[in-house]
Amino acid sequence: MSSEPVVSAGSVGPARRTEGDLAALPLAPPAATGLREVVRRRYLLGMLVRNTIKSRYQGTVLGWVWSYLQPAIRFCMFYFLFQVMIGRGEGTIENFAIHLFAGMVIVHFFTETFNGGTQSLVQNRSLITKLPVPREMFPVARMLVAGWHTIPMLIILVVPCIALGWRPDLEGIAAALLGFALAAALGLALGLVFSVGNVFMRDIGKVAQTLTQFVTFSVPMMYPFTLVHERFGDPWSGYYLLNPMAEAVLLIQRGFWTGTTSDPSATAAAHLPDHLFTRGLIMTGVSVVLLVLAQRLFSRLEAKVPERL
């Protein structure tokens, strides 16, 4: 008699499974969902963030140095083009290059969070279909990656600010932090909604890219808020401020740009709208509510994500 063990059709163990058997395994559902679960699994979140950052500079000689080199070149180009050649802001906007680049920092953080979050599920389909992790982890990871790439831009911004006499003050730092909180909550909320929508219809990703192109021109970055108020007056300038990213840009300009001018208080009074902090807090609260709603919508649809991927 043969000494081989008899194996029934349904008792194939892990060691005897073929590649075809593994491919036929059911899609792995997440053990739990929600942003709280993402925070609880912060070790996996950290690994995902590190791998995403490494993959961006894989194969390059300078590596992470590009994170500093690119924004530094961008700032120098804007300074030379707008302030030296065109003379933009002469007599009206002091240190216009700082005014512009401060807005660019927070717009970059928002657009990378939004666009990266939108593509995060599709780009990580192999992990999503096999690993039991909360799928909200992928948009959150892209927000953290966006924050990591924003740090060099902040350093590039701070260096000329200090050279121009800027010194950090409590109110200015609070304004900048509030602006980043607003952009993070809004960008993550949109990233969650658009990421799951992009799984079902890839055109959603193109819609997100189109929307982010409008952000650059819909915020007081290349032009001051006073220009909007002078051209359109009330109540249209008030409607303009209903754009949360316009508030975020004004907040970070309050944190950095106004401090580089010869009279920061006069600059803030002349070029920033009244009740900036109050509106910023309201917009941040609205963005947090949108984030909660986006999380609920995401949790309703995410069970179908592995099948569609």
C-alpha positions in Angstrom: 0.0 0.0 0.0 1.1 3.5 -0.7 2.3 5.6 2.3 1.2 8.9 0.8 -1.5 10.6 2.9 -4.9 10.9 1.3 -5.9 14.5 0.8 -9.5 15.4 0.2 -10.5 17.9 -2.5 -11.3 20.6 0.0 -8.4 20.2 2.4 -5.5 21.6 0.4 -3.2 23.4 2.9 -1.2 26.5 2.4 1.9 24.5 1.6 0.2 22.6 -1.2 -1.5 25.6 -2.9 -0.5 26.4 -6.4 -0.4 29.9 -8.0 -3.8 29.2 -9.5 -5.2 28.4 -6.1 -3.8 31.7 -4.7 -5.3 33.6 -7.5 -8.6 32.1 -6.8 -8.7 33.1 -3.2 -11.4 35.6 -2.3 -10.6 39.3 -2.1 -9.4 40.3 1.4 -11.9 42.6 3.1 -10.4 45.1 5.6 -10.5 44.1 9.3 -12.0 47.4 10.2 -12.7 50.7 8.5 -12.6 54.4 9.4 -10.0 57.1 10.0 -9.7 55.9 13.7 -8.6 52.5 12.4 -6.0 54.3 10.2 -4.6 56.1 13.3 -4.6 52.8 15.2 -2.5 51.2 12.4 -0.1 54.0 12.2 2.9 51.6 11.8 1.5 50.4 8.5 0.6 54.0 7.6 4.2 55.0 8.2 5.5 52.2 6.1 3.2 53.2 3.2 4.3 56.8 3.5 8.0 55.9 3.5 7.6 53.6 0.5 5.7 56.2 -1.5 8.4 58.8 -0.8 11.2 56.4 -1.7 9.4 55.4 -5.0 9.2 59.1 -6.1 13.0 59.5 -6.0 13.9 56.0 -7.0 16.6 55.9 -9.7 17.6 59.6 -9.2 21.1 60.6 -8.3 20.2 63.6 -6.1 17.3 61.8 -4.4 15.5 63.9 -1.7 17.7 66.9 -2.6 15.2 67.5 -5.5 12.6 68.3 -2.8 14.6 71.4 -2.0 16.1 72.2 -5.4 12.8 72.4 -7.3 11.0 74.8 -5.0 14.2 76.9 -4.6 14.4 77.3 -8.4 10.7 78.0 -8.6 11.0 80.8 -6.0 14.0 82.3 -7.9 12.1 82.2 -11.2 9.0 83.9 -9.7 11.2 86.5 -8.0 13.0 87.4 -11.2 9.9 87.3 -13.4 7.4 89.1 -11.3 9.5 91.4 -9.1 12.6 92.2 -11.2 11.4 92.0 -14.8 7.7 92.9 -14.6 8.0 94.9 -11.3 4.7 93.5 -10.1 3.7 94.9 -6.8 5.9 98.0 -6.9 4.2 100.7 -4.9 1.2 98.5 -4.0 2.4 95.0 -2.8 5.7 95.0 -0.9 7.7 91.8 -1.4 5.4 90.4 -4.0 7.5 87.3 -4.5 6.9 86.3 -0.8 3.2 87.0 -1.3 3.1 84.7 -4.3 5.3 81.9 -3.0 3.5 81.7 0.4 0.3 81.1 -1.5 2.0 78.5 -3.7 3.1 76.5 -0.6 -0.4 75.9 0.7 -1.9 75.4 -2.8 0.8 72.8 -3.5 -0.1 71.0 -0.3 -3.8 71.0 -1.1 -3.5 70.0 -4.8 -1.1 67.2 -4.0 -3.4 65.9 -1.2 -6.4 66.1 -3.5 -4.9 64.6 -6.7 -2.8 62.1 -4.8 -5.7 60.9 -2.8 -7.9 60.6 -5.9 -5.4 58.2 -7.5 -4.4 56.4 -4.3 -6.8 53.5 -4.5 -6.2 52.8 -8.2 -2.4 53.0 -7.8 -2.4 50.6 -4.8 -4.9 48.0 -6.3 -2.5 45.1 -5.6 -2.4 45.9 -1.9 -6.1 46.7 -1.6 -7.3 43.4 -3.1 -5.1 41.2 -0.9 -4.3 42.9 2.4 -6.8 43.5 5.2 -6.1 47.1 5.8 -8.6 50.1 6.1 -8.7 51.5 2.6 -8.9 55.1 4.0 -5.2 54.6 4.7 -4.2 55.2 1.1 -5.7 58.8 0.8 -4.4 59.6 4.3 -0.9 58.4 3.3 -1.0 60.7 0.2 -1.9 63.6 2.5 1.1 62.9 4.7 3.3 62.5 1.6 2.1 65.9 0.5 3.0 67.3 3.9 6.4 65.8 3.7 7.1 67.4 0.3 5.7 70.8 1.6 8.4 71.0 4.3 11.2 71.9 1.9 8.9 74.6 0.3 8.3 76.0 3.8 12.1 76.1 4.4 12.6 77.9 1.1 9.9 80.4 2.1 11.3 81.0 5.6 14.9 81.7 4.5 14.1 84.9 2.5 11.4 85.9 5.0 14.1 86.0 7.7 16.4 87.9 5.4 13.7 90.5 5.0 13.2 91.0 8.7 10.4 88.5 9.4 10.2 87.2 12.9 7.7 84.6 14.0 4.8 85.9 16.1 2.1 83.9 17.9 -0.7 85.3 15.9 1.0 84.7 12.6 2.0 81.1 13.4 -1.5 80.4 14.5 -2.8 81.8 11.2 -0.4 79.6 9.2 -1.3 76.5 11.2 -5.0 77.2 10.8 -4.5 77.6 7.0 -2.8 74.2 6.8 -5.5 72.6 9.0 -8.1 73.9 6.6 -6.3 72.7 3.5 -5.6 69.3 5.1 -9.3 68.7 6.1 -10.7 69.9 2.8 -8.1 68.0 0.7 -8.5 64.8 2.5 -12.3 65.0 2.3 -12.2 65.5 -1.4 -9.5 62.9 -1.8 -11.7 60.3 0.0 -14.8 61.0 -2.2 -12.9 61.3 -5.5 -10.7 58.2 -4.8 -13.6 55.9 -4.5 -15.4 57.6 -7.4 -12.2 57.1 -9.5 -12.4 53.4 -8.9 -15.9 53.2 -10.5 -15.2 55.7 -13.3 -11.6 56.8 -14.2 -12.9 60.1 -15.6 -13.2 61.3 -12.0 -9.4 61.5 -11.8 -9.4 63.8 -14.8 -12.1 65.9 -13.2 -9.9 66.3 -10.1 -7.0 67.4 -12.1 -9.1 70.0 -13.9 -10.5 71.3 -10.6 -7.1 71.7 -9.1 -6.0 73.8 -12.1 -8.7 76.4 -11.1 -7.4 76.6 -7.6 -4.3 78.5 -8.7 -6.3 81.3 -10.2 -9.2 81.3 -7.7 -7.1 82.3 -4.7 -5.4 85.7 -3.9 -1.9 84.4 -4.8 -0.9 86.0 -8.2 -3.0 89.0 -7.3 -4.0 90.5 -3.9 -7.4 90.3 -2.3 -7.7 94.1 -2.5 -7.8 93.8 -6.3 -10.9 91.6 -6.1 -12.5 94.0 -3.7 -11.7 97.0 -5.9 -12.9 95.4 -9.1 -16.1 93.8 -7.8 -16.8 95.4 -4.5 -19.4 94.1 -2.0 -21.1 91.6 -1.9 -19.1 89.8 -4.6 -15.8 90.0 -2.8 -17.6 88.4 0.1 -18.7 85.6 -2.1 -15.1 85.2 -3.3 -14.1 84.5 0.3 -16.5 81.6 0.4 -13.8 79.7 -1.3 -12.0 77.8 1.5 -8.7 77.8 -0.3 -8.8 81.6 -0.6 -9.1 81.8 3.2 -6.2 79.3 3.6 -4.0 81.4 1.3 -4.8 84.6 3.2 -4.0 82.9 6.5 -0.6 81.7 5.4 0.1 85.1 3.9 -0.7 86.6 7.3 1.7 84.1 8.9 4.7 84.9 6.6 4.3 87.7 4.0 2.9 90.5 6.2 5.9 90.1 8.6 8.4 90.8 5.8 6.9 94.3 5.0 8.0 97.5 6.5 4.8 97.9 8.5 3.1 94.5 9.1 0.1 95.9 10.9 -0.6 98.4 8.1 -0.1 95.7 5.4 -2.5 93.3 7.1 -5.1 96.1 7.5 -4.7 97.2 3.8 -4.5 93.8 2.0 -6.2 91.2 4.3 -10.0 91.1 4.8 -11.5 91.8 8.2 -12.4 88.9 10.6 -9.8 86.6 8.9 -9.4 84.3 11.8 -13.2 84.0 12.4 -13.8 83.0 8.8 -10.8 80.7 8.9 -12.2 78.9 11.9 -15.6 78.6 10.3 -14.1 77.3 7.0 -12.1 74.8 9.0 -15.2 73.6 10.8 -17.1 73.2 7.6 -14.1 71.3 6.1 -14.1 68.9 9.1 -17.9 68.3 8.6 -17.2 67.6 5.0 -14.5 65.2 6.0 -17.0 63.3 8.3 -19.5 63.1 5.5 -16.8 62.0 3.0 -15.8 59.2 5.4 -19.4 58.0 5.7 -19.8 58.0 1.9 -16.4 56.2 1.5 -17.4 53.5 4.0 -20.7 52.9 2.1 -18.8 52.3 -1.2 -15.5 50.9 -0.2 -16.8 47.3 0.0 -17.2 47.2 -3.7 -13.7 48.7 -4.4 -11.7 45.4 -4.6 -14.2 43.9 -7.1 -14.0 47.0 -9.4 -10.2 47.2 -9.2 
